[in-house]
Amino acid sequence: MNFNLDKNLVFFDIEATGLNVIRDRIIQIALIKFEPGQLLPAELTLLINPGPVLISEEAFGVHGISSAMLANKPTFPQVAQQLWDFIGDADLAGYNSDRFDIPMLMEEFARAGFDFNLDNRRTIDVQKIFYKMEPRTLAAAYKMYCGKEIENAHDALEDVRATVEVLQGQIERYKDTDSKDADGNIIKTPVRNDMSALAEFTNDKRSVDVTQRLKYNPQGKIVFNFGKYQGQVVSEVLAKDKQYYHWILEKDFSAQVKQIVKKLVKENESNAPS
């Protein structure tokens, strides 16, 4: 199946030193890029030296990548431009990518001095389609939609290749299938060969950032989704509590959260009466 594309679409998967998207580091990344009108996709896979950040035992038990294997590999800043150029302005797709791969990639780019944002990108998390339609794991998804077994699970390139085939299988299987949301509303054929429809189906409109620290309230205002000010309007809180604003900028919040908070504070100051 060929994807119905109106712009480039990059599937990617990462392996990391651990599961903390802010403190941990990428040690392997694999990407497959589909372009409109192009028959064969482009592939890129890299091993990356995480520097002083150690690989956790739990992470090593999953992907089997050791520090010795990465000793002579480039660091992320050394490959950042190559990744930046490969991705370009493409939409992004992956498996559990909204909660892990995308925020971790954004953090790595931020540390390397690249402002990688999602303002003009659609994101498609294949796991969300799978969980909404058939709650299972990636291996089960691959078996269900493709009728095959993953031969080398938790290798980044094998995982991202499997993810490509899973989405193709999902589109074929659910092209005539409606879904029902949490409120019982029918969603007409949400899984179809349309990247806008897939992004709409897999993304939570209430979330403002990929780490879900900020969200929209029913009035459409950005509110905190954590801490002592949970549920309160961010711009209103930070106008009164400058210390909390500086605390956010100094602590382990994502680069995206800090960027949004800075923007809200700047807009609030611009709109303040002189």
N, C-alpha and C positions, 0 to 999 in steps of 0.2 A: 504493500500500500504506500502511495505517495501522500505526504501531508499536504493539506491545502494551506499554503503559506502566503502571507502578504508581506512578510519580512523574515529575516534570518531567525532560526530557532536553534539554541544551543542546549543540548542535554549535557549534564555533567554530574560527576560524583567525586567525593573526596574521602580520603582516609586521613585520620588525624592522630595527634598525640593523646587525645582524650575527648571528652564530650562537652567541655566548656567552650562555647563559641567565642568567648572573649579572651580567656587566658591560654587556651590550647592553640596548637599550630597545625597547619596542613602539612602532611608529609607525602601525599600522593594525590594527584588530580588528573582526571581523565575527562575529555570533552569530545562530543560529536556535534558538528555543526551542519544543519540543513539550510540550504539556500533556495529561494524560489526559482524554479526552472532548472535546477541543477540535479542531475540524476544520482550522483554519488556524493555522500556526505564527506566532510573533512574530519579527521580524527587527530587528537593531540593528547598525549599522556606524559606526565612528568613526575619524577620523584624529587622531593624537596627536603633540604636540610632544615630542621626546625630550630637550629641554633642551640641556645642553652635550655630550651624547654624539653624535658625528658618525656619519652613515650611511656605511658602508664602500662602496668602489667595487663590491665583489663583490655586496653586498646590493642596491645601486641597479641593478646589471645584471640582477638577477632581478625585482624588483618595480617599478622605475622611479619610485619615490617620492623626490622631492628635498627638501632642507632648505627650499627656498623654498616648496614646497607646504604645509609644516607650520608656517611662521613664525607664523601667526596662529591656530593650532589650540590647544586646551587641552592642558595637561600631564596625565600620568596621575593625579596626586593630585586634579586638578580633575574628572576623570570617574570616579574610583574608586567613589564612592557609587552613581552611575548603573549601573555595571557590576555592583557588588555586589547591588543590588536586582534587576537583570534576571536574574542567575544564581540568586540565592536558594540553596536547598538542592539544586538540581538535580544529577543525574548529568551527567557530561561526556563528550563524544565529539568526535573529530576525526581528522585524518589525520597520523600521526606525532606525535600530541598528547602521548603519554606522555613522550617524550624531549625535546620542544621547547616546544610551546605551553603545556602545563600548568605545567611548572617555571618558565617565563618569566613567566607570569601570576601565579604564586604569589610570585615575587620582587617584581614590581611592586606587588602588594597589600601585601606586607610593608613595602616602603619607604614606602607611603602610610599605614601604620598599621593595616592590616586583617589580621586573623589568618585567612587563607583556607587551610583545610586539607582533606584528603581523607578524614578519619576516617569520615564517614557518606555518602560519595559513591562510586558505582561509576564507573569510567572504561572507555570503549570506544575503543580505537585501531583505526580502520578499516584503517589500513595493515597492522597485524599480521594481521588476518584475510586481507587480500589477499596478503601475503607468504607466509603459511602455506598458502594454498589456490592461489594463482596469482601467483608472484613477478613484479611489474611496477611501473610508476610510476603516479601518480594519473591522468595522461592516458590511459594504457593501460587502467587500471581503469575509467575512465569509458566508454571505447570498448567494452570487453569486456562490462561489466554493463549499460550503458545504450544502447549502439549509437550514441553520439553523440561529437562532438569538443568539447573545451573551447574556447570561442571566445576567452576572455580569461584565459588561465592566469596564475597568480601575482597576480591581483587577489583580495584576501581574500574578498570576498563571493561572487565566482564560484567560487572554490575550495571554500568551505564549502557552497555549493549543490550543487556536484558531489559532494562527500563524502556529503551526505544521500542523493542518488540512488544512489551507489555502494553504501552500506550496504543500502538497500532492494533493490537488485539482487542483492547477495550473499545476503541472507536468502532471496530467492525461488529463486536458483540452487542453494544448498546445503542447502535445507530437508530433503532426504532423503539427504544425503551425510555419511559418517563421515570422521574424520580420524585420523591416526596421529602420536603424539608421538615425541620423540627416542629414547625407549627402546623403540619399537615397539608401544606400547600403543594399542589402538583407542579413540578418543573418539567416542561415539555422537552423531551430528547436533549438533555444537557450534554451528553457525551457524544459529540459528533466531530467531524473533520473540520473544525473551525477553532482557531487558536483563541479568539476572543471569547467564545462560548466556554471553552475548557478553562480558561483563566477565571471567568466569572463563576463557574461551578466550584472551583477548587479554592477560591480565596474568600476569607472572611472580611466583609466590607467594614466590620466594626473595628478591625485592627488597623492601627496607624503604622506600626513598625513591625519588622519581622520577628523581633524578640517578644512582641506582645506586651511591652511595658506601657504603651499608650494605646488608647482606643477612642472611638467616637461615641459620645452619648446620644440618646434619642434626638437631641436637638442639633446634632451634627458638630458639636464642639469637642475638641480634643481634651480628654481627661486622663488622670493618672490611673493606671491599672495595677498599682502596687503601693505599698507603704502607707504612711500615716495620712496622706492626702488622697487615698484611693477614691475614685469617683468624682473628685473635684476638678474644675476646669484649670488646666495647666497654666494658661496665661494669667488668670486671675490670682492663682496661688503664688506664682513667681514674681508678680508685681509687688506682692506684700512681703514675701520671704526670700530675699536675695541670697541668704545663706544657703537655703535649700537648692537654689539654682547653681551656686558654685560647688556645692556638694555633689550634684549630679555630674557636673563637668569633670570632677576630680576622681570619681569612683568608677567601678567596672561596669559602666553602661556602654551599650554599643555605640559605634560612631554615628549610626543613623539616629538614635535617640538624642544624642548630644546635638546633632545637626538640626533636628526638628525643634528642640528646646531653644536653641540659640535663635532660630528663625522666629519663633513665637514671641520671645522676649523683645527682639528687635522690632517686630511689627507692633507690639504693645507700646513700646517707647515712641514709635513714630506716630501712633494714633492718640497718644496722651496729649491733653490740652496744654498749650504753651503758657 
